[in-house]
Amino acid sequence: MKALLTFVSFLGFFTPVTAKPNAGLKTWGRFNRLPYPGDKAFLYDTFPKDFIWAVGTAAYQVEGAFEKDGKGLSIWDTFTRGGTRMITGDVGSDSYHNINADIRAIKQLGVSHYRFSLSWSRIFPNGTRGSYNEIGTNYYRTLIKKLKEIRVEPVVTLYHWDLPDHLQQTLGGWSNPELVGIFKDYADFCFQAFGDDVKYWITIDNPFVVARHGYGTGVVAPGIKNDPDLPFRVGHNLLKAHAAAWHLYDRHYRPRQHGKLSMALASHWIKPSRTRLESLRECQCSLDHVLGWFARPLFTDGDYPPCMKSRLGSRLPSFTPEESEQVKGTADFFALSHGAALSFHLINDSLKFGQQEDLDLRMLLYWVNAEYDNPPIFVVQSGWYVLGNTKTKDPKHMYYLKRFIAEALKSIVIDGVNVIGYTAWSLIDGFEWHREYGIRRGLYYVDFNTPDMKREPKTSATFYRNVIQSNGFPELPENRPVQGAFPCDFAWGVSANSIQVETTPTQFVDPNVYLWNISNNGELLKLEGFSAPPLHRTPRCADYATIRQQVEEIRQIGVNHFHFSLNWSALVPTGDVAHPNTTLLGYYRCFARQLLQANVTPVVTLWHHTRQRSSLPAPLDTANRWLNRKTPEAFADYARLCYRELGAYVKIWITLNEPNDEMVSYQEGHEMLRAHALAWRAYDSEFRYAQGGKVSLALHMDWVEPAFSFSRKDVEPAKRVLDFCVGWFAEPIFGSGDYPVGMRSWLRQLNSLELPVFNKEVRELVKGTYDFFAISHFSTKLVTHAKEDSYTYTAMLEVQHMIDTTWIMSPRPVVPWGLRKALNWVKEHYSDVPVYVMANGVQEDPARFKDSLRVYYLYNYINEALKAYTLDGVNLKGYFAYALNDQRDPGFGLYGQVHEEVIVKASLSNYRNIIKHNGFPIQGAEPQLCPSLAPPCRSCHVLGKSPVVGFLTLVGSGVLITLGLIIYYTAKRHKERY
């Protein structure tokens, strides 16, 4: 049951309460204790009804018209002409002349609020009231009026980095305390001119960037970098200027206009490099130097954070008691910026204090909530960016936007943080400060080469509009877990790439004689100088400790099937099936029989594809491998050998496991298809009647989802990838007898002759050679036809592979619904074919025996399989978890191992519980009644291990010695043989 928290909307302005010092320090510990991976799973829920959905811009980035209609120069107009700079924001996105285009874009998004900044020098060209420009003022009046007409509330920023250049040249800009009064007068005019229509004001945007990078590093305007202490004096003046404007509004305008004011503060997030308290304190100090620098004076006590004061000493200005009182409490809400800003990218390591910068909006929101005593938080800037050559398809931007919105939702619903609004940044592409036009952050693409700066919605705009319309991510029926059971004959299994092979029997091979120390502790003591006479009998299956151990491990899981692979190269080392490795063949036979004894049905793969080695017999391995025309015939002969020797015990065969690897050429794949068909037809004609088994091949089938589910243009690339990855082998066998039409037409379009042609004989040989459809499924990926440099691009298929940043990673994405979609793809293409999920698992640190990720993975993937069976009608016959143990399949095992000790992981118990209930039964419903199944192999010998005590009497040196010899003898039926 999902958490339900009451959201209390913010009414009136925020009254500060002195927070406990360093209260945010608990943030890291709190998130470390949250359940993993459940807390990382995507939350389907909606935002509060009165939640603010906004989009924003900054004046210098988008307005252009830098000298038109009386506008004065700003420090950015001057800065972009200094030094070797060649690119300016003189035109930007030309919003000054495209106000209607911007309004149309805002209306299309469906936002409730639009955040924009006023160009100070457009209203007061030289920065003071005496230079008032009526035309510039009317531009903003018109913009606000048009916003009101489409029922969008303005969020107005007084200062977004573009100080009138005259104030910089004559007074030294923000380094001069005189600017406090000048800014107050500018704010007074704006409140008077626009305040009746504005309910949210931002006085100054990101003072950290203004102070540190404008007057410290010189990365942004005005580009000053001479005095290392100047940023702190600038920051001091910025705080006092903000406080002066706030008090002015509070006294003279709030009673009538009922608005709210704050200063927009931006920050990174940082995580400790170690778990020590010292590292957490360094993280806290890092945040204090960026966010706390301005937030603590405003929200706590009117003074700088103690960490800053202790490290900077006299370099940091001091507040007088009067100034402290003047600054404290001058914020009606916490305006937070987060994303691709200079306060997130700290540029150098000087403020990280040895810790690691991280991108986590949710933890930052929680820290602000804890550190500043639960203020209402308005996220006034959030988003990411894409490279400048990206046009309307911006998957990276879109999925980061999804991630940040999802984190804000969790912050409200799970963490109880009072987040009142979210602002996507930005409305349109523009001049990106120190990065100029090298990146784009707009939801709308701007073609800077067209006279009217044409705007086109990007996919991120469509996504954001959909989120706003839904007020978040409402839970749909397909998102909810389903209850129910699989059929009584459902195959529950576990898979392993291979089994441990030790062909030397481990019993009856010790020639030593032991003394039974009956008078003391009953231990066996080795008697030096004596040996037992050799035993003359045929080895038996129960002699192999490796078999007993593995079968017992499998039995404990509760499965009724076990899937493993044979080693072709070891079974037929010469390539000649007339001379097999009889010892190994006997071992495999024993393993299969012992499985049956434990009521576990063996599922055997004849050849398992691995990239590291071919697993072909040496003569074939050195002779073009699968390109050798003789290899398919040799494989069929090998299959006959296995059917003949093991077929009495094996009723489910996989000829080729995951041959559809991207490293396999089309010519190799063609021969593999022929090999599979020959092996299948050999069983069908020579062994099926007597043995009654089933044969097919298993294909690797991770799901492929369009990156933009709402875009038809991405459906075709996803279909194309599935054709090339799965249809490549599936269609010739399960479908038409030829490769997929889309695969052939695409390669023909590329003038490629690589795909072989089926002649009539081979087509008839291959088509229909199946008894079931088996898939290995592990993960899901997104594809789009749009090319973006940030992701992997496959030129041949013209698709870009990517992931959703909200997915759990380990290291591949954990996407349970991908399995359901894959199973439905099989049903859609091949109707009612029986389907087995032959391998499904997740890689997790082998040291995690409480493997919570695997517990989560198995529960949710199996639940999606149940949906496919019960809701979609997929003819699902079985599910196999991958894998048995870490020893054979590192990182995937249900069993771990420390030295020689086998460890049962938490996932094993959970999987066993699901098997026990045959799924997820409805609570309170009658239990599923299944008829008891007959033993899988009536003719198999039932072997049991029981201790037998024997006594041996020896005479030596005139001493009669009776030795107790404990022998493990396994014979409930004595006529056992291989």
JOBELJO-V127381 format. One record per residue. N is the residue number from 1. RES is the residue in one small letter. PSI is psi in whole degrees, -180 to 180 (999 if undefined). NEAR is the number of other C-alpha atoms within 12 Angstrom. Layout:
n=[N;N]
res=[RES;RES]
psi=[PSI;PSI]
near=[NEAR;NEAR]
This chain:
n=[1;2;3;4;5;6;7;8;9;10;11;12;13;14;15;16;17;18;19;20;21;22;23;24;25;26;27;28;29;30;31;32;33;34;35;36;37;38;39;40;41;42;43;44;45;46;47;48;49;50;51;52;53;54;55;56;57;58;59;60;61;62;63;64;65;66;67;68;69;70;71;72;73;74;75;76;77;78;79;80;81;82;83;84;85;86;87;88;89;90;91;92;93;94;95;96;97;98;99;100;101;102;103;104;105;106;107;108;109;110;111;112;113;114;115;116;117;118;119;120;121;122;123;124;125;126;127;128;129;130;131;132;133;134;135;136;137;138;139;140;141;142;143;144;145;146;147;148;149;150;151;152;153;154;155;156;157;158;159;160;161;162;163;164;165;166;167;168;169;170;171;172;173;174;175;176;177;178;179;180;181;182;183;184;185;186;187;188;189;190;191;192;193;194;195;196;197;198;199;200;201;202;203;204;205;206;207;208;209;210;211;212;213;214;215;216;217;218;219;220;221;222;223;224;225;226;227;228;229;230;231;232;233;234;235;236;237;238;239;240;241;242;243;244;245;246;247;248;249;250;251;252;253;254;255;256;257;258;259;260;261;262;263;264;265;266;267;268;269;270;271;272;273;274;275;276;277;278;279;280;281;282;283;284;285;286;287;288;289;290;291;292;293;294;295;296;297;298;299;300;301;302;303;304;305;306;307;308;309;310;311;312;313;314;315;316;317;318;319;320;321;322;323;324;325;326;327;328;329;330;331;332;333;334;335;336;337;338;339;340;341;342;343;344;345;346;347;348;349;350;351;352;353;354;355;356;357;358;359;360;361;362;363;364;365;366;367;368;369;370;371;372;373;374;375;376;377;378;379;380;381;382;383;384;385;386;387;388;389;390;391;392;393;394;395;396;397;398;399;400;401;402;403;404;405;406;407;408;409;410;411;412;413;414;415;416;417;418;419;420;421;422;423;424;425;426;427;428;429;430;431;432;433;434;435;436;437;438;439;440;441;442;443;444;445;446;447;448;449;450;451;452;453;454;455;456;457;458;459;460;461;462;463;464;465;466;467;468;469;470;471;472;473;474;475;476;477;478;479;480;481;482;483;484;485;486;487;488;489;490;491;492;493;494;495;496;497;498;499;500;501;502;503;504;505;506;507;508;509;510;511;512;513;514;515;516;517;518;519;520;521;522;523;524;525;526;527;528;529;530;531;532;533;534;535;536;537;538;539;540;541;542;543;544;545;546;547;548;549;550;551;552;553;554;555;556;557;558;559;560;561;562;563;564;565;566;567;568;569;570;571;572;573;574;575;576;577;578;579;580;581;582;583;584;585;586;587;588;589;590;591;592;593;594;595;596;597;598;599;600;601;602;603;604;605;606;607;608;609;610;611;612;613;614;615;616;617;618;619;620;621;622;623;624;625;626;627;628;629;630;631;632;633;634;635;636;637;638;639;640;641;642;643;644;645;646;647;648;649;650;651;652;653;654;655;656;657;658;659;660;661;662;663;664;665;666;667;668;669;670;671;672;673;674;675;676;677;678;679;680;681;682;683;684;685;686;687;688;689;690;691;692;693;694;695;696;697;698;699;700;701;702;703;704;705;706;707;708;709;710;711;712;713;714;715;716;717;718;719;720;721;722;723;724;725;726;727;728;729;730;731;732;733;734;735;736;737;738;739;740;741;742;743;744;745;746;747;748;749;750;751;752;753;754;755;756;757;758;759;760;761;762;763;764;765;766;767;768;769;770;771;772;773;774;775;776;777;778;779;780;781;782;783;784;785;786;787;788;789;790;791;792;793;794;795;796;797;798;799;800;801;802;803;804;805;806;807;808;809;810;811;812;813;814;815;816;817;818;819;820;821;822;823;824;825;826;827;828;829;830;831;832;833;834;835;836;837;838;839;840;841;842;843;844;845;846;847;848;849;850;851;852;853;854;855;856;857;858;859;860;861;862;863;864;865;866;867;868;869;870;871;872;873;874;875;876;877;878;879;880;881;882;883;884;885;886;887;888;889;890;891;892;893;894;895;896;897;898;899;900;901;902;903;904;905;906;907;908;909;910;911;912;913;914;915;916;917;918;919;920;921;922;923;924;925;926;927;928;929;930;931;932;933;934;935;936;937;938;939;940;941;942;943;944;945;946;947;948;949;950;951;952;953;954;955;956;957;958;959;960;961;962;963;964;965;966;967;968;969;970;971;972;973;974;975;976;977;978]
res=[m;k;a;l;l;t;f;v;s;f;l;g;f;f;t;p;v;t;a;k;p;n;a;g;l;k;t;w;g;r;f;n;r;l;p;y;p;g;d;k;a;f;l;y;d;t;f;p;k;d;f;i;w;a;v;g;t;a;a;y;q;v;e;g;a;f;e;k;d;g;k;g;l;s;i;w;d;t;f;t;r;g;g;t;r;m;i;t;g;d;v;g;s;d;s;y;h;n;i;n;a;d;i;r;a;i;k;q;l;g;v;s;h;y;r;f;s;l;s;w;s;r;i;f;p;n;g;t;r;g;s;y;n;e;i;g;t;n;y;y;r;t;l;i;k;k;l;k;e;i;r;v;e;p;v;v;t;l;y;h;w;d;l;p;d;h;l;q;q;t;l;g;g;w;s;n;p;e;l;v;g;i;f;k;d;y;a;d;f;c;f;q;a;f;g;d;d;v;k;y;w;i;t;i;d;n;p;f;v;v;a;r;h;g;y;g;t;g;v;v;a;p;g;i;k;n;d;p;d;l;p;f;r;v;g;h;n;l;l;k;a;h;a;a;a;w;h;l;y;d;r;h;y;r;p;r;q;h;g;k;l;s;m;a;l;a;s;h;w;i;k;p;s;r;t;r;l;e;s;l;r;e;c;q;c;s;l;d;h;v;l;g;w;f;a;r;p;l;f;t;d;g;d;y;p;p;c;m;k;s;r;l;g;s;r;l;p;s;f;t;p;e;e;s;e;q;v;k;g;t;a;d;f;f;a;l;s;h;g;a;a;l;s;f;h;l;i;n;d;s;l;k;f;g;q;q;e;d;l;d;l;r;m;l;l;y;w;v;n;a;e;y;d;n;p;p;i;f;v;v;q;s;g;w;y;v;l;g;n;t;k;t;k;d;p;k;h;m;y;y;l;k;r;f;i;a;e;a;l;k;s;i;v;i;d;g;v;n;v;i;g;y;t;a;w;s;l;i;d;g;f;e;w;h;r;e;y;g;i;r;r;g;l;y;y;v;d;f;n;t;p;d;m;k;r;e;p;k;t;s;a;t;f;y;r;n;v;i;q;s;n;g;f;p;e;l;p;e;n;r;p;v;q;g;a;f;p;c;d;f;a;w;g;v;s;a;n;s;i;q;v;e;t;t;p;t;q;f;v;d;p;n;v;y;l;w;n;i;s;n;n;g;e;l;l;k;l;e;g;f;s;a;p;p;l;h;r;t;p;r;c;a;d;y;a;t;i;r;q;q;v;e;e;i;r;q;i;g;v;n;h;f;h;f;s;l;n;w;s;a;l;v;p;t;g;d;v;a;h;p;n;t;t;l;l;g;y;y;r;c;f;a;r;q;l;l;q;a;n;v;t;p;v;v;t;l;w;h;h;t;r;q;r;s;s;l;p;a;p;l;d;t;a;n;r;w;l;n;r;k;t;p;e;a;f;a;d;y;a;r;l;c;y;r;e;l;g;a;y;v;k;i;w;i;t;l;n;e;p;n;d;e;m;v;s;y;q;e;g;h;e;m;l;r;a;h;a;l;a;w;r;a;y;d;s;e;f;r;y;a;q;g;g;k;v;s;l;a;l;h;m;d;w;v;e;p;a;f;s;f;s;r;k;d;v;e;p;a;k;r;v;l;d;f;c;v;g;w;f;a;e;p;i;f;g;s;g;d;y;p;v;g;m;r;s;w;l;r;q;l;n;s;l;e;l;p;v;f;n;k;e;v;r;e;l;v;k;g;t;y;d;f;f;a;i;s;h;f;s;t;k;l;v;t;h;a;k;e;d;s;y;t;y;t;a;m;l;e;v;q;h;m;i;d;t;t;w;i;m;s;p;r;p;v;v;p;w;g;l;r;k;a;l;n;w;v;k;e;h;y;s;d;v;p;v;y;v;m;a;n;g;v;q;e;d;p;a;r;f;k;d;s;l;r;v;y;y;l;y;n;y;i;n;e;a;l;k;a;y;t;l;d;g;v;n;l;k;g;y;f;a;y;a;l;n;d;q;r;d;p;g;f;g;l;y;g;q;v;h;e;e;v;i;v;k;a;s;l;s;n;y;r;n;i;i;k;h;n;g;f;p;i;q;g;a;e;p;q;l;c;p;s;l;a;p;p;c;r;s;c;h;v;l;g;k;s;p;v;v;g;f;l;t;l;v;g;s;g;v;l;i;t;l;g;l;i;i;y;y;t;a;k;r;h;k;e;r;y]
psi=[125;153;140;119;139;125;122;113;154;124;129;177;162;128;116;143;134;115;157;134;134;35;-26;-12;-23;-10;-49;-43;-39;-45;-24;-25;-10;147;130;137;7;-40;-24;-12;152;136;117;111;175;161;165;155;-34;20;140;120;121;167;155;166;169;144;-54;-28;-33;-24;-44;-150;51;-20;8;149;40;5;139;169;145;171;-25;-34;-38;-44;-40;-6;2;157;-132;10;140;-18;137;173;28;-37;-36;-128;5;42;-23;-36;0;39;-37;-36;-40;-41;-41;-43;-43;-42;-41;-36;-31;21;160;-21;148;120;125;164;153;138;108;-43;-9;-28;-48;92;-35;8;-11;162;-28;-19;23;137;106;-38;-43;-41;-41;-30;-45;-34;-42;-44;-46;-40;-44;-33;-43;-34;-31;14;44;128;135;140;110;128;126;-37;113;63;-4;67;138;130;-29;-38;-32;-44;-36;-30;-9;16;-141;-5;-13;123;-18;-23;-18;-49;-37;-43;-40;-40;-40;-43;-39;-44;-44;-42;-41;-41;-37;-10;-26;-23;4;125;-13;123;139;120;-56;133;130;68;-24;-47;-43;-49;-54;-44;-22;-36;11;-68;-22;14;-33;172;142;6;32;136;39;-38;114;-19;-11;-40;-34;-33;-38;-47;-38;-45;-36;-43;-44;-35;-44;-48;-38;-42;-39;-47;-37;-48;-43;-40;-41;-22;-33;-43;-30;-38;-23;38;-180;146;148;175;132;116;134;153;158;-180;156;141;150;141;-22;165;3;154;-34;-39;-39;-39;-35;-36;-46;-43;-36;-46;-36;-36;-17;-60;-46;-26;-42;-29;-40;-45;-38;-42;-12;-79;13;21;167;159;142;-35;-43;-44;-40;-33;-30;-24;-129;-11;-24;124;159;146;135;161;-38;-42;-39;-45;-34;-35;-39;132;14;50;126;-14;165;109;112;129;142;140;-144;56;165;-19;-16;-52;101;2;-55;179;6;-27;9;-21;42;3;-175;127;145;160;93;99;-38;-46;-35;-43;-42;-40;-46;-44;-44;-44;-34;27;54;54;155;131;125;111;105;-3;126;140;-176;-157;164;164;156;-19;-1;136;-118;-12;107;68;-38;-49;-44;-45;-28;-38;-44;-43;-47;-40;-41;-37;-36;-38;-45;-36;-39;-53;-42;-43;-12;24;140;74;121;-14;162;134;114;139;126;-180;-50;160;149;-163;118;59;-124;-14;2;-122;19;-21;162;135;5;149;-20;133;133;123;99;-9;-1;148;-36;14;60;133;133;136;136;171;-29;-32;-43;-43;-48;-40;-42;-40;-44;-43;-35;-5;39;-137;76;143;128;161;-38;-15;-18;144;149;151;148;178;154;167;160;-32;20;138;109;126;176;144;152;142;-35;171;161;127;122;98;0;120;140;-1;156;22;-6;112;-5;156;139;144;129;108;72;-25;-14;-96;2;9;158;127;127;132;108;143;-1;149;149;152;149;146;135;93;160;135;147;161;-37;-7;-18;106;-34;-38;-48;-43;-46;-43;-39;-39;-42;-44;-39;-23;-27;7;161;1;150;128;125;167;144;162;99;-47;-29;-32;-36;71;-30;-10;-9;113;-12;-15;68;169;94;-32;-47;-40;-41;-38;-47;-39;-45;-41;-46;-41;-42;-33;-46;-38;-35;14;37;124;126;137;117;129;132;-38;123;118;129;146;-28;-36;157;-26;20;152;149;-45;-36;-31;-29;2;65;8;-122;-14;-14;123;-19;-17;-46;-41;-40;-37;-40;-40;-42;-42;-42;-43;-47;-43;-43;-44;-29;-9;-23;-23;-20;121;-7;119;141;120;-59;130;117;53;-17;55;144;-18;-10;130;163;-34;-41;-43;-37;-44;-34;-40;-42;-40;-46;-47;-42;-42;-41;-46;-30;-43;-44;-40;-27;-24;-23;-44;-43;-35;-28;30;-177;146;139;-169;162;127;140;126;78;148;151;117;138;133;-36;94;-21;7;121;-27;-23;-10;-41;-45;-38;-44;-39;-43;-42;-37;-45;-29;-41;-50;-28;-47;-30;-44;-42;-31;-50;-14;-117;-15;5;171;158;143;-42;-33;-46;-44;-36;-45;-34;-38;-33;5;37;136;18;-29;118;162;134;124;172;-40;-46;-39;-47;-31;-43;-42;131;10;68;155;-14;168;116;134;149;125;131;-36;-175;147;159;147;150;155;-14;136;126;133;-17;-13;174;126;128;106;-40;-40;-7;50;149;129;138;179;162;124;-7;-6;149;137;141;74;-12;157;142;106;83;-40;-15;-33;-43;-41;-38;-44;-37;-31;-43;-45;-43;-38;-32;28;-126;27;136;137;137;131;101;-16;129;118;176;145;130;153;120;-21;-11;95;-27;72;76;-32;-43;-36;-48;-45;-53;-44;-50;-36;-41;-36;-38;-35;-38;-39;-43;-38;-51;-36;-34;-11;22;135;66;124;-21;159;131;121;144;119;-180;-54;161;-23;-41;-30;80;130;-13;-4;148;-21;139;179;132;113;-117;-2;129;130;129;120;163;-33;-31;-47;-39;-41;-43;-37;-40;-43;-43;-38;3;35;-134;79;150;130;128;-8;162;138;149;129;113;137;146;134;145;151;140;-20;94;-32;-7;144;137;113;138;147;121;141;139;132;123;158;136;127;125;144;123;134;35;10;130;122;126;122;135;123;119;124;134;110;134;90;90;-24;131;-9;45;141;179;999]
near=[8;16;18;17;20;16;24;21;25;25;17;20;27;29;24;28;21;24;22;18;22;30;24;33;35;25;31;32;22;18;25;17;13;17;17;20;26;22;28;27;28;32;33;29;31;30;39;30;19;20;32;34;44;40;47;44;44;45;46;43;44;43;39;34;31;37;21;23;23;22;34;33;36;41;41;41;38;29;34;30;20;19;10;9;16;15;24;32;40;32;31;36;45;36;40;37;26;28;28;25;27;42;34;25;36;45;28;28;38;31;39;33;40;46;47;44;37;48;47;47;46;44;40;37;35;32;40;30;24;15;22;26;27;21;21;31;28;21;32;36;27;23;39;35;23;25;32;23;18;25;19;32;35;43;47;45;42;47;42;38;43;45;47;44;33;28;32;31;21;16;20;24;40;45;33;27;23;23;34;29;25;33;39;34;29;39;43;30;30;38;38;22;23;32;33;24;31;38;32;43;48;48;47;48;43;43;44;45;44;47;43;41;38;41;35;28;28;24;26;34;37;41;33;30;20;16;21;21;24;30;37;38;32;38;44;41;36;46;52;44;40;47;40;35;43;41;29;29;37;28;17;20;28;27;16;18;23;24;34;39;44;50;48;48;48;44;47;43;40;41;34;29;21;17;16;15;16;17;24;29;32;32;41;41;37;37;44;43;39;43;46;40;44;51;46;42;39;46;46;37;30;35;36;37;34;24;28;30;22;15;19;20;16;13;18;27;25;25;24;14;13;13;25;26;22;28;38;35;39;42;49;38;43;47;46;45;45;44;38;35;34;32;38;38;27;32;19;16;15;17;32;33;28;22;27;28;29;26;29;34;39;38;37;44;46;40;41;48;36;33;36;42;31;34;42;39;45;46;48;46;44;49;40;34;38;37;28;28;24;31;33;36;38;43;45;42;42;41;31;35;44;38;36;39;45;37;41;45;42;38;37;39;30;31;31;27;37;41;45;36;44;50;42;51;44;47;48;50;47;43;38;37;41;28;26;28;31;19;26;41;51;51;48;44;36;39;27;28;14;13;14;21;29;24;35;27;32;37;37;43;43;32;36;44;32;24;31;35;21;23;29;35;28;23;17;13;11;21;23;20;27;27;27;29;32;38;25;22;21;31;33;45;40;48;41;41;37;34;34;29;30;24;27;21;26;21;26;28;21;19;19;20;30;31;28;24;17;15;9;10;10;15;15;19;18;20;21;12;11;19;19;22;14;12;13;8;15;16;26;37;41;40;35;32;27;26;35;34;25;34;38;25;31;42;29;27;39;32;40;37;41;49;50;44;38;41;36;41;30;29;36;33;24;21;31;26;28;16;17;25;27;21;23;30;31;29;37;42;36;42;47;44;39;42;42;36;31;35;31;37;38;46;47;46;43;48;40;35;35;22;14;9;17;26;31;36;31;22;22;28;22;17;17;19;28;35;24;25;20;23;34;32;29;34;42;35;31;44;42;30;31;43;39;23;29;35;33;29;38;41;35;41;46;45;48;46;41;41;41;37;28;21;17;25;22;30;25;29;37;37;36;44;52;41;39;49;41;38;44;44;31;29;38;27;17;22;28;26;15;16;24;21;30;33;41;46;46;44;40;37;44;39;36;43;37;34;38;36;23;18;25;16;21;30;23;27;34;37;33;34;37;39;34;36;33;41;33;43;49;44;34;35;38;38;29;23;31;33;35;31;22;24;34;26;19;26;24;15;13;16;12;15;16;18;27;24;21;22;15;12;13;26;26;23;26;36;31;32;39;40;33;36;47;46;40;40;42;41;36;36;37;39;41;41;36;36;30;29;19;21;24;21;20;22;13;19;31;24;33;35;33;35;34;32;32;28;32;28;26;23;19;23;31;41;41;42;36;36;45;39;31;43;46;31;34;39;26;18;24;26;21;23;28;30;39;43;47;46;41;44;48;42;33;35;22;29;23;26;29;26;34;32;39;45;36;32;40;44;36;37;42;46;36;39;45;42;36;36;35;23;24;24;25;35;33;42;33;44;48;42;48;42;44;48;38;33;27;26;27;24;30;42;43;50;40;34;24;16;9;8;11;21;27;30;35;25;37;40;27;31;41;30;23;33;36;24;28;33;40;31;25;16;14;10;12;11;17;20;16;14;9;9;15;10;19;26;26;15;14;27;29;25;27;21;22;14;13;14;14;16;18;22;17;21;12;11;7;7;9;11;19;20;28;25;31;23;21;21;24;26;21;15;16;15;16;22;21;26]
